[in-house]
Amino acid sequence: MAKLRRSERIAALVKLLADRPGHLWSLGQFAERFAAAKSTISDDLALIKAVLDQEGLGTIRTYPGVAGGVTYEPRVSEEAARQLAEELAAALRDPQRVLPGGFLYMTDLLFAPTWAERLGALFATRFRAEEPDLVATVETKGIPLGLMTARALGRPLVLLRRDSRVTEGPSVSINYVSGSSQRIATMSVPRRAVPQGARVLLVDDFMKGGGTARGMMDLMREVGARVVGLGVVIATAEPARKLVDDYFAVVVLEGVDTVRRQVRVRPSLGR
């Protein structure tokens, strides 16, 4: 390919890095692709890192050594996190979301790529220091959130199913008490999906009593994995005492008035 000017090369570098968060790129790969010296690429990356850090858009992490390189890590600043939580709370207050029985319609938000990407980056920022090996969520509403969190971390997503699939090989299953309905439910995961000793980040869309979250934790313990974090989009204010103690929630649902069609929801910094 034709040799690029510096501005063009930097634009291409940003695109490559942003498309594969968490991927380890060597300077040699970039030098060969852009027909430039490694020192030139290093200068370009230093400039990109400075701008990303300044604008709170993420960072470039450098790993020294023969097998080293650079990775891009999406990050959400505290200010951006608060703004995201406030925007989500405002969207959930829409009276049209109130359903019979006091339920709240939110599928359109959870499955919107822009919302899922922003929430995934928020969870990745919150739990990156825990160094998860993989992200796990329960089918089906948690899938977009889990996928975007895994993408931001550069880690695989593991789907915990309501029943096992023969196409996924041997599975481990447990029974748990569903928090929303207080009924006994089943959750399973393929054995080969979660390596022994893996550090797992759990994410989910909604938590009331914490029954599903507790089931996820119990299942991970059953396969010999270690849960290093739990993030949920919405947690209810009641019951205040849940089956899990340590979790991060983006917003807190305080109540739904089906008569007045009012939704009481507030941003949260988690617990």
C-alpha distance (Angstrom), angle and dihedral (degrees) to the residues before:
residue distance angle dihedral
M1 . . .
A2 3.81 . .
K3 3.78 115.9 .
L4 3.80 110.8 -98.3
R5 3.75 130.0 -136.2
R6 3.80 114.4 -113.2
S7 3.81 94.3 -102.1
E8 3.81 90.1 51.1
R9 3.80 92.1 46.5
I10 3.81 92.0 50.5
A11 3.82 91.0 49.8
A12 3.82 89.8 52.0
L13 3.82 91.9 46.7
V14 3.80 91.7 52.3
K15 3.81 90.6 50.0
L16 3.81 93.4 49.5
L17 3.80 93.3 46.8
A18 3.82 95.1 45.2
D19 3.80 92.6 48.5
R20 3.82 91.9 58.5
P21 3.81 111.2 34.7
G22 3.77 112.8 -168.7
H23 3.80 93.6 16.3
L24 3.81 113.9 133.8
W25 3.79 110.3 -127.1
S26 3.80 120.8 -171.1
L27 3.78 120.0 -139.5
G28 3.79 86.8 -125.0
Q29 3.80 91.3 62.1
F30 3.79 91.6 54.6
A31 3.80 93.3 41.2
E32 3.80 91.5 53.7
R33 3.78 94.4 44.3
F34 3.80 94.9 49.8
A35 3.82 98.0 32.0
A36 3.78 90.6 -123.8
A37 3.79 135.7 129.2
K38 3.80 117.9 -95.5
S39 3.80 89.2 -119.6
T40 3.81 89.2 56.4
I41 3.81 91.7 50.4
S42 3.80 89.5 47.4
D43 3.81 90.4 54.6
D44 3.82 90.5 48.7
L45 3.80 91.4 51.2
A46 3.80 91.7 48.6
L47 3.80 89.4 55.2
I48 3.81 92.1 47.7
K49 3.81 90.8 48.9
A50 3.81 92.2 50.5
V51 3.80 92.4 52.2
L52 3.82 94.4 44.6
D53 3.80 91.7 49.1
Q54 3.79 92.1 46.8
E55 3.80 93.8 50.2
G56 3.82 95.3 40.5
L57 3.80 91.7 -121.5
G58 3.79 98.0 128.4
T59 3.77 136.0 -74.9
I60 3.78 144.1 -102.9
R61 3.79 113.5 -121.3
T62 3.81 119.2 -157.4
Y63 3.81 124.0 -150.4
P64 3.82 114.5 -164.3
G65 3.78 127.2 -145.8
V66 3.78 138.0 58.1
A67 3.82 92.3 -61.4
G68 3.80 92.8 40.2
G69 3.76 132.7 104.0
V70 3.78 139.2 137.5
T71 3.79 136.1 -64.0
Y72 3.77 133.9 -169.1
E73 3.81 117.1 -128.0
P74 3.82 118.3 -166.4
R75 3.78 110.2 -139.2
V76 3.78 134.4 -174.7
S77 3.79 116.6 -146.9
E78 3.81 120.1 -135.0
E79 3.79 89.9 -108.5
A80 3.81 92.4 50.3
A81 3.82 90.2 46.7
R82 3.80 91.6 54.1
Q83 3.79 90.9 47.4
L84 3.80 91.4 50.2
A85 3.82 91.5 50.5
E86 3.80 91.6 48.5
E87 3.82 92.5 48.7
L88 3.80 91.1 48.9
A89 3.81 92.4 48.8
A90 3.81 90.1 49.7
A91 3.81 91.6 50.6
L92 3.82 91.3 49.7
R93 3.81 92.1 52.3
D94 3.80 91.1 68.4
P95 3.87 105.7 123.2
Q96 3.81 89.2 -140.3
R97 3.80 88.7 70.3
V98 3.81 93.7 65.5
L99 3.81 111.2 106.5
P100 3.82 130.1 -170.5
G101 3.77 112.2 -80.0
G102 3.78 94.1 33.7
F103 3.79 94.8 -75.3
L104 3.78 122.8 145.5
Y105 3.79 124.0 -136.0
M106 3.81 109.9 -135.3
T107 3.80 105.8 141.8
D108 3.80 91.8 108.4
L109 3.81 90.4 58.3
L110 3.80 95.9 44.6
F111 3.80 92.5 49.4
A112 3.81 96.5 43.1
P113 3.84 107.0 107.4
T114 3.81 93.4 -141.5
W115 3.81 93.7 53.0
A116 3.81 93.0 42.2
E117 3.80 92.0 49.9
R118 3.81 93.6 49.4
L119 3.80 93.3 45.9
G120 3.80 91.4 45.8
A121 3.81 90.9 52.7
L122 3.81 89.2 49.2
F123 3.81 92.8 52.9
A124 3.80 91.0 44.5
T125 3.80 90.3 52.6
R126 3.79 92.2 47.5
F127 3.82 95.8 49.7
R128 3.81 105.5 27.1
A129 3.81 91.4 101.0
E130 3.82 88.4 61.0
E131 3.83 87.9 64.5
P132 3.82 98.4 -137.9
D133 3.80 117.2 -161.3
L134 3.79 92.1 -153.3
V135 3.79 144.5 -1.4
A136 3.81 122.3 -122.6
T137 3.79 131.7 -167.2
V138 3.80 139.1 164.6
E139 3.80 121.7 -106.3
T140 2.95 131.9 -75.3
K141 3.82 124.0 3.5
G142 3.77 92.2 31.5
I143 3.81 93.9 58.6
P144 3.85 99.8 89.6
L145 3.80 91.3 44.5
G146 3.80 92.5 46.6
L147 3.79 92.8 47.0
M148 3.81 94.1 50.5
T149 3.81 91.6 46.0
A150 3.80 90.4 50.3
R151 3.81 90.7 47.9
A152 3.81 92.7 51.3
L153 3.80 89.7 50.7
G154 3.78 95.0 42.0
R155 3.80 89.9 -124.9
P156 3.83 134.1 124.0
L157 3.80 123.4 -96.9
V158 3.80 120.5 -128.7
L159 3.79 118.2 -160.0
L160 3.80 118.5 -145.4
R161 3.79 107.5 -150.7
R162 3.78 133.9 -153.8
D163 3.80 87.6 -129.5
S164 3.80 135.0 14.6
R165 3.82 123.0 -99.5
V166 3.78 122.1 -139.4
T167 3.83 89.2 -145.1
E168 3.82 90.2 64.0
G169 3.79 96.7 55.3
P170 3.82 127.5 -131.2
S171 3.79 113.6 1.2
V172 3.77 138.8 -167.9
S173 3.81 115.9 -132.1
I174 3.79 134.8 -171.9
N175 3.78 136.2 -177.0
Y176 3.79 118.7 -126.7
V177 3.79 139.4 171.3
S178 3.79 111.0 -102.2
G179 3.81 108.2 -129.5
S180 3.80 95.7 -145.2
S181 3.80 99.9 47.2
Q182 3.83 102.4 19.2
R183 3.79 89.2 -132.1
I184 3.77 128.3 132.0
A185 3.80 111.1 -99.1
T186 3.79 135.5 175.9
M187 3.78 129.0 -125.3
S188 3.81 126.8 -175.3
V189 3.79 140.8 179.6
P190 3.84 130.9 -169.2
R191 3.81 110.8 -104.9
R192 3.79 93.2 -131.4
A193 3.83 92.7 52.4
V194 3.81 95.5 70.6
P195 3.82 117.1 43.8
Q196 3.79 118.8 -143.7
G197 3.80 109.5 -87.0
A198 3.81 94.7 13.6
R199 3.79 117.9 158.5
V200 3.80 106.7 -126.4
L201 3.79 131.7 -162.1
L202 3.81 112.7 -156.9
V203 3.81 121.0 -152.7
D204 3.80 130.9 178.8
D205 3.77 139.1 168.1
F206 3.82 101.7 -126.5
M207 3.79 139.1 15.9
K208 3.78 127.9 -172.8
G209 3.79 112.2 155.0
G210 3.79 95.5 -1.3
G211 3.80 96.3 -117.1
T212 3.80 95.1 131.0
A213 3.80 91.9 44.1
R214 3.80 90.2 51.1
G215 3.79 89.1 49.4
M216 3.81 90.7 52.5
M217 3.79 90.5 50.9
D218 3.79 92.8 47.6
L219 3.81 91.3 49.6
M220 3.80 92.0 51.2
R221 3.78 90.3 50.1
E222 3.82 88.7 49.9
V223 3.82 91.4 58.6
G224 3.80 93.1 44.6
A225 3.81 98.2 -104.3
R226 3.79 128.4 135.2
V227 3.81 120.9 -128.7
V228 3.81 109.2 -138.8
G229 3.81 99.1 176.1
L230 3.79 147.4 -1.7
G231 3.79 123.7 -148.5
V232 3.80 127.4 -178.9
V233 3.77 131.3 179.9
I234 3.81 96.6 -142.6
A235 3.80 128.8 20.7
T236 3.79 122.4 -179.1
A237 3.80 120.0 -124.7
E238 3.81 89.9 -134.0
P239 2.89 131.5 89.8
A240 3.78 87.8 36.6
R241 3.82 90.7 -166.2
K242 3.78 108.9 62.7
L243 3.77 133.2 -178.1
V244 3.81 89.6 -105.2
D245 3.78 125.2 52.3
D246 3.79 108.0 -167.3
Y247 3.80 116.4 55.5
F248 3.79 142.5 126.9
A249 3.81 119.9 -128.7
V250 3.80 127.2 -173.1
V251 3.82 95.5 -154.5
V252 3.80 136.7 6.6
L253 3.81 121.1 -134.8
E254 3.80 108.5 -145.7
G255 3.79 98.1 178.8
V256 3.80 149.6 -42.1
D257 3.81 121.0 -127.0
T258 3.80 106.0 -156.7
V259 3.82 93.2 -173.8
R260 3.80 96.9 53.3
R261 3.81 91.1 27.4
Q262 3.78 91.4 -128.7
V263 3.80 126.4 151.3
R264 3.80 117.9 -157.3
V265 3.78 107.4 -158.0
R266 3.78 131.3 147.4
P267 3.82 136.8 -172.4
S268 3.78 115.9 -99.2
L269 3.75 135.5 -161.5
G270 3.80 88.3 -149.4
R271 3.74 129.8 -118.3
